[in-house]
Amino acid sequence: MKRIAVCAAVLVMTWAGAVSQAQGLKSVEDFSKCMKAIGGAVGGASKAMQSGSMADAKAEVTKAKQYMGAVQAFFKEKGKADPAGLAGDAIAKLGALETALGGTDAAAAGAAFKEAGAACGACHNKYRDQDPTTKAFSFKPGVL
Ligand code: HEC
């Protein structure tokens, strides 16, 4: 468990470094690092919620929301309005989750977490592919 958390932290740092140099997601590789960082942050939020720390969970969700802003900018720059809109939905849902985690109602936070997860799934179903053998994720053909 500890090892997974450390890996996620390293990924986030690697990606944040790359982005501060490049001023945004310039390549599919950057995009992939960003998604991994989002996955790490959301996974961290889920763990923190399970252990009852809404404040720690909120900090992770704040990161995920910031990264999602870079995802939205990536699609906007490429003139892809539909996935940019789905990224906007995810930002809104992560924002609602952030607000819920700032309160004391764990059930409300749980419900907001599910909604944020659904926003991830909406874009993944439409635009994400997975190699059946290597399990690696990629863009569906023709998306970019
Ligand atoms: C606007 C579209 C979009 C939204 C919204 C989105 N994703 Fe993704 N995600 C993708 C695409 C496309 C890929 C495949 C490309 C890749 O992995 O580089 C992906 C890949 C991933 C991966 C696999 C990364 C890898 O390459 O191993 C993770 C983890 C992930 N997303 C987590 C999330 C989480 C968590 C959310 C919601 C908080 C989310 N994503 C929301 C488009 C999206």
Backbone and ligand atoms as CSV (ligand in chain L), in Angstrom:
chain,resi,resn,atom,element,x,y,z
A,1,MET,N,N,0.829,-1.200,0.000
A,1,MET,CA,C,0.000,0.000,0.000
A,1,MET,C,C,0.866,1.254,0.000
A,2,LYS,N,N,1.857,1.253,0.886
A,2,LYS,CA,C,2.745,2.406,0.986
A,2,LYS,C,C,3.427,2.655,-0.364
A,3,ARG,N,N,3.852,1.557,-0.983
A,3,ARG,CA,C,4.573,1.691,-2.249
A,3,ARG,C,C,3.698,2.362,-3.312
A,4,ILE,N,N,2.439,1.990,-3.366
A,4,ILE,CA,C,1.529,2.595,-4.355
A,4,ILE,C,C,1.432,4.101,-4.123
A,5,ALA,N,N,1.301,4.488,-2.873
A,5,ALA,CA,C,1.168,5.912,-2.561
A,5,ALA,C,C,2.427,6.659,-3.001
A,6,VAL,N,N,3.581,6.070,-2.758
A,6,VAL,CA,C,4.842,6.718,-3.130
A,6,VAL,C,C,4.916,6.860,-4.648
A,7,CYS,N,N,4.554,5.802,-5.365
A,7,CYS,CA,C,4.579,5.854,-6.834
A,7,CYS,C,C,3.707,6.988,-7.340
A,8,ALA,N,N,2.514,7.094,-6.775
A,8,ALA,CA,C,1.598,8.141,-7.228
A,8,ALA,C,C,2.220,9.505,-6.987
A,9,ALA,N,N,2.855,9.667,-5.846
A,9,ALA,CA,C,3.463,10.965,-5.527
A,9,ALA,C,C,4.579,11.279,-6.516
A,10,VAL,N,N,5.371,10.277,-6.859
A,10,VAL,CA,C,6.472,10.500,-7.800
A,10,VAL,C,C,5.917,10.885,-9.166
A,11,LEU,N,N,4.876,10.187,-9.587
A,11,LEU,CA,C,4.268,10.503,-10.877
A,11,LEU,C,C,3.775,11.938,-10.903
A,12,VAL,N,N,3.146,12.332,-9.829
A,12,VAL,CA,C,2.595,13.683,-9.783
A,12,VAL,C,C,3.731,14.687,-9.897
A,13,MET,N,N,4.819,14.435,-9.178
A,13,MET,CA,C,5.930,15.372,-9.211
A,13,MET,C,C,6.552,15.424,-10.598
A,14,THR,N,N,6.697,14.260,-11.211
A,14,THR,CA,C,7.299,14.199,-12.540
A,14,THR,C,C,6.468,15.016,-13.509
A,15,TRP,N,N,5.163,14.792,-13.414
A,15,TRP,CA,C,4.284,15.472,-14.349
A,15,TRP,C,C,4.261,16.976,-14.096
A,16,ALA,N,N,4.198,17.350,-12.833
A,16,ALA,CA,C,4.144,18.779,-12.510
A,16,ALA,C,C,5.404,19.468,-13.026
A,17,GLY,N,N,6.556,18.799,-12.917
A,17,GLY,CA,C,7.809,19.368,-13.414
A,17,GLY,C,C,7.752,19.560,-14.913
A,18,ALA,N,N,7.255,18.547,-15.612
A,18,ALA,CA,C,7.184,18.608,-17.075
A,18,ALA,C,C,6.287,19.765,-17.503
A,19,VAL,N,N,5.201,19.918,-16.791
A,19,VAL,CA,C,4.238,20.944,-17.200
A,19,VAL,C,C,4.754,22.343,-16.922
A,20,SER,N,N,5.444,22.523,-15.798
A,20,SER,CA,C,5.918,23.880,-15.521
A,20,SER,C,C,6.926,24.295,-16.594
A,21,GLN,N,N,7.631,23.321,-17.163
A,21,GLN,CA,C,8.565,23.666,-18.245
A,21,GLN,C,C,7.812,23.943,-19.550
A,22,ALA,N,N,6.844,23.086,-19.844
A,22,ALA,CA,C,6.209,23.149,-21.157
A,22,ALA,C,C,4.971,24.043,-21.183
A,23,GLN,N,N,4.554,24.559,-20.012
A,23,GLN,CA,C,3.363,25.406,-19.947
A,23,GLN,C,C,2.135,24.704,-20.503
A,24,GLY,N,N,1.890,23.492,-20.070
A,24,GLY,CA,C,0.679,22.802,-20.509
A,24,GLY,C,C,1.008,21.446,-21.097
A,25,LEU,N,N,-0.019,20.750,-21.538
A,25,LEU,CA,C,0.168,19.409,-22.090
A,25,LEU,C,C,0.431,19.531,-23.576
A,26,LYS,N,N,1.674,19.252,-23.971
A,26,LYS,CA,C,2.021,19.468,-25.368
A,26,LYS,C,C,1.960,18.189,-26.195
A,27,SER,N,N,1.913,17.056,-25.530
A,27,SER,CA,C,1.981,15.800,-26.275
A,27,SER,C,C,1.053,14.772,-25.641
A,28,VAL,N,N,0.860,13.699,-26.374
A,28,VAL,CA,C,0.065,12.580,-25.881
A,28,VAL,C,C,0.731,11.997,-24.630
A,29,GLU,N,N,2.056,12.071,-24.620
A,29,GLU,CA,C,2.790,11.556,-23.456
A,29,GLU,C,C,2.497,12.409,-22.212
A,30,ASP,N,N,2.495,13.730,-22.386
A,30,ASP,CA,C,2.136,14.618,-21.273
A,30,ASP,C,C,0.721,14.315,-20.799
A,31,PHE,N,N,-0.160,14.116,-21.768
A,31,PHE,CA,C,-1.560,13.852,-21.434
A,31,PHE,C,C,-1.654,12.601,-20.567
A,32,SER,N,N,-0.926,11.581,-20.981
A,32,SER,CA,C,-0.952,10.311,-20.270
A,32,SER,C,C,-0.430,10.470,-18.838
A,33,LYS,N,N,0.649,11.220,-18.688
A,33,LYS,CA,C,1.193,11.463,-17.344
A,33,LYS,C,C,0.171,12.199,-16.495
A,34,CYS,N,N,-0.520,13.125,-17.132
A,34,CYS,CA,C,-1.516,13.914,-16.412
A,34,CYS,C,C,-2.660,13.021,-15.942
A,35,MET,N,N,-3.131,12.131,-16.825
A,35,MET,CA,C,-4.207,11.213,-16.429
A,35,MET,C,C,-3.757,10.315,-15.293
A,36,LYS,N,N,-2.506,9.859,-15.360
A,36,LYS,CA,C,-2.009,9.013,-14.260
A,36,LYS,C,C,-2.004,9.807,-12.958
A,37,ALA,N,N,-1.612,11.072,-13.049
A,37,ALA,CA,C,-1.596,11.922,-11.848
A,37,ALA,C,C,-3.019,12.126,-11.319
A,38,ILE,N,N,-3.969,12.291,-12.237
A,38,ILE,CA,C,-5.372,12.454,-11.824
A,38,ILE,C,C,-5.845,11.170,-11.134
A,39,GLY,N,N,-5.495,10.028,-11.756
A,39,GLY,CA,C,-5.866,8.744,-11.147
A,39,GLY,C,C,-5.267,8.614,-9.750
A,40,GLY,N,N,-4.017,9.034,-9.595
A,40,GLY,CA,C,-3.354,8.962,-8.285
A,40,GLY,C,C,-4.035,9.852,-7.259
A,41,ALA,N,N,-4.389,11.057,-7.693
A,41,ALA,CA,C,-5.019,12.008,-6.763
A,41,ALA,C,C,-6.409,11.521,-6.344
A,42,VAL,N,N,-7.178,11.009,-7.318
A,42,VAL,CA,C,-8.530,10.547,-6.996
A,42,VAL,C,C,-8.460,9.283,-6.115
A,43,GLY,N,N,-7.470,8.419,-6.410
A,43,GLY,CA,C,-7.274,7.233,-5.564
A,43,GLY,C,C,-6.898,7.650,-4.147
A,44,GLY,N,N,-6.047,8.651,-4.041
A,44,GLY,CA,C,-5.650,9.160,-2.720
A,44,GLY,C,C,-6.836,9.746,-1.976
A,45,ALA,N,N,-7.697,10.446,-2.721
A,45,ALA,CA,C,-8.893,11.035,-2.100
A,45,ALA,C,C,-9.806,9.943,-1.567
A,46,SER,N,N,-9.954,8.878,-2.365
A,46,SER,CA,C,-10.821,7.778,-1.947
A,46,SER,C,C,-10.302,7.136,-0.654
A,47,LYS,N,N,-9.004,6.918,-0.603
A,47,LYS,CA,C,-8.411,6.322,0.603
A,47,LYS,C,C,-8.601,7.230,1.803
A,48,ALA,N,N,-8.367,8.528,1.604
A,48,ALA,CA,C,-8.504,9.471,2.717
A,48,ALA,C,C,-9.951,9.505,3.210
A,49,MET,N,N,-10.906,9.416,2.260
A,49,MET,CA,C,-12.313,9.416,2.665
A,49,MET,C,C,-12.627,8.169,3.485
A,50,GLN,N,N,-12.074,7.036,3.027
A,50,GLN,CA,C,-12.323,5.790,3.765
A,50,GLN,C,C,-11.760,5.854,5.172
A,51,SER,N,N,-10.642,6.552,5.332
A,51,SER,CA,C,-10.081,6.624,6.684
A,51,SER,C,C,-10.616,7.834,7.445
A,52,GLY,N,N,-11.625,8.492,6.871
A,52,GLY,CA,C,-12.346,9.525,7.610
A,52,GLY,C,C,-11.729,10.911,7.563
A,53,SER,N,N,-10.725,11.108,6.698
A,53,SER,CA,C,-10.138,12.447,6.644
A,53,SER,C,C,-10.632,13.228,5.433
A,54,MET,N,N,-11.691,13.975,5.632
A,54,MET,CA,C,-12.254,14.753,4.529
A,54,MET,C,C,-11.275,15.849,4.093
A,55,ALA,N,N,-10.509,16.391,5.029
A,55,ALA,CA,C,-9.574,17.469,4.679
A,55,ALA,C,C,-8.473,16.954,3.751
A,56,ASP,N,N,-7.918,15.768,4.071
A,56,ASP,CA,C,-6.878,15.191,3.207
A,56,ASP,C,C,-7.464,14.867,1.837
A,57,ALA,N,N,-8.677,14.337,1.836
A,57,ALA,CA,C,-9.325,13.988,0.569
A,57,ALA,C,C,-9.521,15.247,-0.271
A,58,LYS,N,N,-9.900,16.321,0.388
A,58,LYS,CA,C,-10.155,17.580,-0.323
A,58,LYS,C,C,-8.879,18.062,-1.022
A,59,ALA,N,N,-7.739,17.946,-0.342
A,59,ALA,CA,C,-6.478,18.411,-0.930
A,59,ALA,C,C,-6.168,17.619,-2.212
A,60,GLU,N,N,-6.456,16.317,-2.201
A,60,GLU,CA,C,-6.213,15.492,-3.397
A,60,GLU,C,C,-7.157,15.896,-4.533
A,61,VAL,N,N,-8.398,16.141,-4.175
A,61,VAL,CA,C,-9.393,16.513,-5.201
A,61,VAL,C,C,-9.036,17.872,-5.820
A,62,THR,N,N,-8.510,18.769,-5.013
A,62,THR,CA,C,-8.080,20.071,-5.536
A,62,THR,C,C,-7.010,19.869,-6.611
A,63,LYS,N,N,-6.076,18.950,-6.339
A,63,LYS,CA,C,-5.025,18.663,-7.337
A,63,LYS,C,C,-5.655,18.100,-8.608
A,64,ALA,N,N,-6.535,17.110,-8.437
A,64,ALA,CA,C,-7.158,16.473,-9.605
A,64,ALA,C,C,-7.892,17.512,-10.449
A,65,LYS,N,N,-8.540,18.447,-9.782
A,65,LYS,CA,C,-9.300,19.478,-10.508
A,65,LYS,C,C,-8.347,20.378,-11.305
A,66,GLN,N,N,-7.219,20.716,-10.692
A,66,GLN,CA,C,-6.238,21.544,-11.412
A,66,GLN,C,C,-5.711,20.806,-12.640
A,67,TYR,N,N,-5.390,19.531,-12.470
A,67,TYR,CA,C,-4.870,18.749,-13.600
A,67,TYR,C,C,-5.923,18.650,-14.705
A,68,MET,N,N,-7.186,18.523,-14.279
A,68,MET,CA,C,-8.253,18.408,-15.280
A,68,MET,C,C,-8.365,19.695,-16.087
A,69,GLY,N,N,-7.987,20.817,-15.488
A,69,GLY,CA,C,-7.956,22.076,-16.231
A,69,GLY,C,C,-6.967,21.985,-17.397
A,70,ALA,N,N,-5.847,21.309,-17.164
A,70,ALA,CA,C,-4.849,21.140,-18.232
A,70,ALA,C,C,-5.386,20.209,-19.318
A,71,VAL,N,N,-6.160,19.207,-18.905
A,71,VAL,CA,C,-6.768,18.279,-19.878
A,71,VAL,C,C,-7.751,19.046,-20.767
A,72,GLN,N,N,-8.548,19.899,-20.142
A,72,GLN,CA,C,-9.522,20.661,-20.921
A,72,GLN,C,C,-8.802,21.590,-21.917
A,73,ALA,N,N,-7.737,22.236,-21.441
A,73,ALA,CA,C,-6.982,23.141,-22.323
A,73,ALA,C,C,-6.377,22.369,-23.499
A,74,PHE,N,N,-5.918,21.156,-23.232
A,74,PHE,CA,C,-5.327,20.308,-24.277
A,74,PHE,C,C,-6.341,20.078,-25.410
A,75,PHE,N,N,-7.569,19.700,-25.036
A,75,PHE,CA,C,-8.587,19.441,-26.070
A,75,PHE,C,C,-9.022,20.733,-26.752
A,76,LYS,N,N,-9.115,21.801,-25.987
A,76,LYS,CA,C,-9.519,23.087,-26.572
A,76,LYS,C,C,-8.508,23.518,-27.625
A,77,GLU,N,N,-7.219,23.372,-27.274
A,77,GLU,CA,C,-6.168,23.778,-28.212
A,77,GLU,C,C,-6.248,22.999,-29.514
A,78,LYS,N,N,-6.713,21.755,-29.411
A,78,LYS,CA,C,-6.829,20.935,-30.603
A,78,LYS,C,C,-8.171,21.123,-31.303
A,79,GLY,N,N,-8.984,22.030,-30.779
A,79,GLY,CA,C,-10.277,22.303,-31.392
A,79,GLY,C,C,-11.275,21.170,-31.215
A,80,LYS,N,N,-11.126,20.395,-30.140
A,80,LYS,CA,C,-12.029,19.255,-29.892
A,80,LYS,C,C,-13.040,19.644,-28.814
A,81,ALA,N,N,-14.158,20.196,-29.281
A,81,ALA,CA,C,-15.127,20.762,-28.343
A,81,ALA,C,C,-15.798,19.709,-27.460
A,82,ASP,N,N,-16.089,18.537,-28.027
A,82,ASP,CA,C,-16.846,17.559,-27.227
A,82,ASP,C,C,-16.041,17.033,-26.031
A,83,PRO,N,N,-14.818,16.521,-26.258
A,83,PRO,CA,C,-14.056,16.088,-25.074
A,83,PRO,C,C,-13.694,17.256,-24.154
A,84,ALA,N,N,-13.505,18.458,-24.711
A,84,ALA,CA,C,-13.229,19.621,-23.850
A,84,ALA,C,C,-14.430,19.866,-22.934
A,85,GLY,N,N,-15.640,19.674,-23.485
A,85,GLY,CA,C,-16.855,19.834,-22.680
A,85,GLY,C,C,-16.949,18.781,-21.592
A,86,LEU,N,N,-16.573,17.543,-21.933
A,86,LEU,CA,C,-16.605,16.471,-20.926
A,86,LEU,C,C,-15.581,16.748,-19.823
A,87,ALA,N,N,-14.435,17.316,-20.211
A,87,ALA,CA,C,-13.440,17.694,-19.200
A,87,ALA,C,C,-14.014,18.796,-18.303
A,88,GLY,N,N,-14.779,19.717,-18.922
A,88,GLY,CA,C,-15.431,20.775,-18.151
A,88,GLY,C,C,-16.433,20.190,-17.154
A,89,ASP,N,N,-17.194,19.174,-17.581
A,89,ASP,CA,C,-18.130,18.501,-16.657
A,89,ASP,C,C,-17.362,17.908,-15.486
A,90,ALA,N,N,-16.221,17.265,-15.812
A,90,ALA,CA,C,-15.427,16.625,-14.749
A,90,ALA,C,C,-14.910,17.690,-13.770
A,91,ILE,N,N,-14.496,18.842,-14.297
A,91,ILE,CA,C,-14.023,19.924,-13.417
A,91,ILE,C,C,-15.156,20.362,-12.480
A,92,ALA,N,N,-16.367,20.495,-13.067
A,92,ALA,CA,C,-17.515,20.922,-12.251
A,92,ALA,C,C,-17.816,19.895,-11.152
A,93,LYS,N,N,-17.762,18.590,-11.522
A,93,LYS,CA,C,-18.073,17.542,-10.542
A,93,LYS,C,C,-16.980,17.453,-9.467
A,94,LEU,N,N,-15.726,17.641,-9.890
A,94,LEU,CA,C,-14.638,17.643,-8.903
A,94,LEU,C,C,-14.770,18.857,-7.985
A,95,GLY,N,N,-15.242,19.994,-8.548
A,95,GLY,CA,C,-15.454,21.192,-7.734
A,95,GLY,C,C,-16.549,20.955,-6.695
A,96,ALA,N,N,-17.625,20.253,-7.105
A,96,ALA,CA,C,-18.717,19.962,-6.178
A,96,ALA,C,C,-18.219,19.016,-5.069
A,97,LEU,N,N,-17.369,18.072,-5.469
A,97,LEU,CA,C,-16.806,17.140,-4.485
A,97,LEU,C,C,-15.904,17.888,-3.495
A,98,GLU,N,N,-15.131,18.808,-4.035
A,98,GLU,CA,C,-14.246,19.622,-3.202
A,98,GLU,C,C,-15.075,20.370,-2.146
A,99,THR,N,N,-16.176,20.966,-2.602
A,99,THR,CA,C,-17.048,21.696,-1.680
A,99,THR,C,C,-17.624,20.771,-0.621
A,100,ALA,N,N,-18.105,19.588,-1.074
A,100,ALA,CA,C,-18.696,18.638,-0.119
A,100,ALA,C,C,-17.663,18.199,0.915
A,101,LEU,N,N,-16.423,18.022,0.462
A,101,LEU,CA,C,-15.371,17.579,1.390
A,101,LEU,C,C,-14.968,18.686,2.363
A,102,GLY,N,N,-15.327,19.922,2.023
A,102,GLY,CA,C,-15.069,21.036,2.928
A,102,GLY,C,C,-16.087,21.084,4.060
A,103,GLY,N,N,-17.159,20.304,3.932
A,103,GLY,CA,C,-18.191,20.266,4.969
A,103,GLY,C,C,-17.978,19.081,5.909
A,104,THR,N,N,-19.067,18.624,6.529
A,104,THR,CA,C,-18.941,17.535,7.503
A,104,THR,C,C,-19.841,16.352,7.149
A,105,ASP,N,N,-20.547,16.449,6.019
A,105,ASP,CA,C,-21.505,15.407,5.659
A,105,ASP,C,C,-20.822,14.347,4.780
A,106,ALA,N,N,-20.397,13.261,5.409
A,106,ALA,CA,C,-19.649,12.227,4.689
A,106,ALA,C,C,-20.505,11.569,3.615
A,107,ALA,N,N,-21.801,11.416,3.873
A,107,ALA,CA,C,-22.683,10.787,2.885
A,107,ALA,C,C,-22.790,11.664,1.634
A,108,ALA,N,N,-22.888,12.977,1.846
A,108,ALA,CA,C,-22.956,13.898,0.706
A,108,ALA,C,C,-21.647,13.836,-0.082
A,109,ALA,N,N,-20.528,13.746,0.631
A,109,ALA,CA,C,-19.234,13.653,-0.045
A,109,ALA,C,C,-19.151,12.354,-0.838
A,110,GLY,N,N,-19.666,11.276,-0.275
A,110,GLY,CA,C,-19.662,9.988,-0.976
A,110,GLY,C,C,-20.459,10.064,-2.269
A,111,ALA,N,N,-21.618,10.733,-2.197
A,111,ALA,CA,C,-22.462,10.867,-3.388
A,111,ALA,C,C,-21.750,11.722,-4.437
A,112,ALA,N,N,-21.083,12.801,-3.990
A,112,ALA,CA,C,-20.368,13.675,-4.927
A,112,ALA,C,C,-19.187,12.931,-5.554
A,113,PHE,N,N,-18.580,12.036,-4.779
A,113,PHE,CA,C,-17.456,11.249,-5.312
A,113,PHE,C,C,-17.935,10.361,-6.461
A,114,LYS,N,N,-19.102,9.740,-6.267
A,114,LYS,CA,C,-19.661,8.872,-7.326
A,114,LYS,C,C,-19.932,9.674,-8.589
A,115,GLU,N,N,-20.459,10.875,-8.413
A,115,GLU,CA,C,-20.755,11.714,-9.586
A,115,GLU,C,C,-19.488,12.099,-10.327
A,116,ALA,N,N,-18.440,12.387,-9.569
A,116,ALA,CA,C,-17.171,12.739,-10.213
A,116,ALA,C,C,-16.657,11.525,-10.990
A,117,GLY,N,N,-16.787,10.348,-10.390
A,117,GLY,CA,C,-16.349,9.117,-11.069
A,117,GLY,C,C,-17.124,8.896,-12.360
A,118,ALA,N,N,-18.406,9.229,-12.335
A,118,ALA,CA,C,-19.226,9.071,-13.542
A,118,ALA,C,C,-18.745,10.009,-14.642
A,119,ALA,N,N,-18.273,11.210,-14.253
A,119,ALA,CA,C,-17.769,12.170,-15.248
A,119,ALA,C,C,-16.480,11.638,-15.885
A,120,CYS,N,N,-15.656,10.933,-15.107
A,120,CYS,CA,C,-14.449,10.309,-15.678
A,120,CYS,C,C,-14.889,9.253,-16.689
A,121,GLY,N,N,-15.850,8.427,-16.260
A,121,GLY,CA,C,-16.299,7.315,-17.101
A,121,GLY,C,C,-16.920,7.786,-18.405
A,122,ALA,N,N,-17.625,8.927,-18.353
A,122,ALA,CA,C,-18.298,9.422,-19.563
A,122,ALA,C,C,-17.275,9.674,-20.666
A,123,CYS,N,N,-16.140,10.262,-20.304
A,123,CYS,CA,C,-15.127,10.540,-21.322
A,123,CYS,C,C,-14.368,9.267,-21.687
A,124,HIS,N,N,-14.062,8.447,-20.701
A,124,HIS,CA,C,-13.316,7.207,-21.001
A,124,HIS,C,C,-14.097,6.307,-21.961
A,125,ASN,N,N,-15.418,6.198,-21.736
A,125,ASN,CA,C,-16.224,5.331,-22.615
A,125,ASN,C,C,-16.166,5.808,-24.057
A,126,LYS,N,N,-16.124,7.110,-24.229
A,126,LYS,CA,C,-16.186,7.674,-25.572
A,126,LYS,C,C,-14.814,7.762,-26.242
A,127,TYR,N,N,-13.802,8.082,-25.450
A,127,TYR,CA,C,-12.518,8.476,-26.059
A,127,TYR,C,C,-11.314,7.621,-25.664
A,128,ARG,N,N,-11.487,6.685,-24.735
A,128,ARG,CA,C,-10.327,5.929,-24.274
A,128,ARG,C,C,-10.393,4.487,-24.750
A,129,ASP,N,N,-9.261,3.996,-25.192
A,129,ASP,CA,C,-9.112,2.602,-25.596
A,129,ASP,C,C,-8.145,1.905,-24.655
A,130,GLN,N,N,-8.293,0.570,-24.559
A,130,GLN,CA,C,-7.309,-0.184,-23.784
A,130,GLN,C,C,-6.864,-1.382,-24.591
A,131,ASP,N,N,-5.566,-1.563,-24.691
A,131,ASP,CA,C,-5.018,-2.711,-25.406
A,131,ASP,C,C,-5.347,-3.971,-24.609
A,132,PRO,N,N,-6.012,-4.956,-25.262
A,132,PRO,CA,C,-6.427,-6.145,-24.512
A,132,PRO,C,C,-5.240,-6.961,-23.977
A,133,THR,N,N,-4.105,-6.861,-24.618
A,133,THR,CA,C,-2.953,-7.652,-24.192
A,133,THR,C,C,-2.100,-6.908,-23.166
A,134,THR,N,N,-1.659,-5.719,-23.550
A,134,THR,CA,C,-0.748,-5.000,-22.641
A,134,THR,C,C,-1.501,-4.232,-21.556
A,135,LYS,N,N,-2.823,-4.054,-21.762
A,135,LYS,CA,C,-3.670,-3.276,-20.840
A,135,LYS,C,C,-3.333,-1.782,-20.848
A,136,ALA,N,N,-2.490,-1.359,-21.783
A,136,ALA,CA,C,-2.125,0.057,-21.848
A,136,ALA,C,C,-3.299,0.866,-22.390
A,137,PHE,N,N,-3.435,2.077,-21.861
A,137,PHE,CA,C,-4.517,2.958,-22.310
A,137,PHE,C,C,-4.027,3.869,-23.427
A,138,SER,N,N,-4.957,4.246,-24.306
A,138,SER,CA,C,-4.612,5.183,-25.378
A,138,SER,C,C,-5.882,5.924,-25.794
A,139,PHE,N,N,-5.717,6.864,-26.715
A,139,PHE,CA,C,-6.870,7.537,-27.291
A,139,PHE,C,C,-7.511,6.594,-28.295
A,140,LYS,N,N,-8.829,6.641,-28.405
A,140,LYS,CA,C,-9.486,5.897,-29.480
A,140,LYS,C,C,-9.005,6.475,-30.812
A,141,PRO,N,N,-8.913,5.649,-31.840
A,141,PRO,CA,C,-8.456,6.166,-33.129
A,141,PRO,C,C,-9.350,7.316,-33.598
A,142,GLY,N,N,-8.712,8.337,-34.162
A,142,GLY,CA,C,-9.469,9.447,-34.736
A,142,GLY,C,C,-9.863,10.531,-33.755
A,143,VAL,N,N,-9.535,10.373,-32.479
A,143,VAL,CA,C,-9.936,11.390,-31.497
A,143,VAL,C,C,-9.130,12.670,-31.662
A,144,LEU,N,N,-7.847,12.511,-31.936
A,144,LEU,CA,C,-6.987,13.710,-32.001
A,144,LEU,C,C,-6.731,14.147,-33.433
L,1,HEC,C1,C,-12.236,14.602,-21.330
L,1,HEC,C2,C,-11.889,13.210,-21.312
L,1,HEC,C3,C,-11.438,12.566,-20.033
L,1,HEC,C4,C,-11.886,12.795,-18.741
L,1,HEC,C5,C,-12.966,13.731,-18.256
L,1,HEC,C6,C,-11.118,11.910,-17.900
L,1,HEC,N1,N,-10.240,11.161,-18.639
L,1,HEC,FE1,FE,-8.897,9.806,-17.917
L,1,HEC,N2,N,-8.295,9.404,-19.829
L,1,HEC,C7,C,-8.784,9.989,-20.982
L,1,HEC,C8,C,-8.151,9.413,-22.149
L,1,HEC,C9,C,-8.414,9.799,-23.601
L,1,HEC,C10,C,-7.264,8.436,-21.661
L,1,HEC,C11,C,-6.370,7.512,-22.513
L,1,HEC,C12,C,-5.096,8.190,-22.949
L,1,HEC,C13,C,-3.940,7.976,-22.040
L,1,HEC,O1,O,-3.978,7.173,-21.086
L,1,HEC,O2,O,-2.933,8.637,-22.290
L,1,HEC,C14,C,-7.373,8.460,-20.199
L,1,HEC,C15,C,-6.632,7.656,-19.343
L,1,HEC,C16,C,-6.756,7.634,-17.961
L,1,HEC,C17,C,-5.971,6.805,-17.073
L,1,HEC,C18,C,-4.914,5.803,-17.525
L,1,HEC,C19,C,-3.601,6.524,-17.721
L,1,HEC,C20,C,-2.569,5.615,-18.334
L,1,HEC,O3,O,-2.145,5.916,-19.470
L,1,HEC,O4,O,-2.217,4.625,-17.685
L,1,HEC,C21,C,-6.372,7.073,-15.789
L,1,HEC,C22,C,-5.836,6.471,-14.494
L,1,HEC,C23,C,-7.412,8.079,-15.866
L,1,HEC,N3,N,-7.620,8.394,-17.206
L,1,HEC,C24,C,-8.092,8.601,-14.770
L,1,HEC,C25,C,-9.120,9.538,-14.865
L,1,HEC,C26,C,-9.918,9.992,-13.736
L,1,HEC,C27,C,-9.761,9.508,-12.293
L,1,HEC,C28,C,-10.795,10.899,-14.232
L,1,HEC,C29,C,-11.876,11.675,-13.499
L,1,HEC,C30,C,-11.529,12.432,-12.323
L,1,HEC,C31,C,-10.566,11.001,-15.666
L,1,HEC,N4,N,-9.544,10.171,-16.010
L,1,HEC,C32,C,-11.288,11.828,-16.514
L,1,HEC,C33,C,-9.737,10.988,-21.047
L,1,HEC,C34,C,-10.413,11.525,-19.957
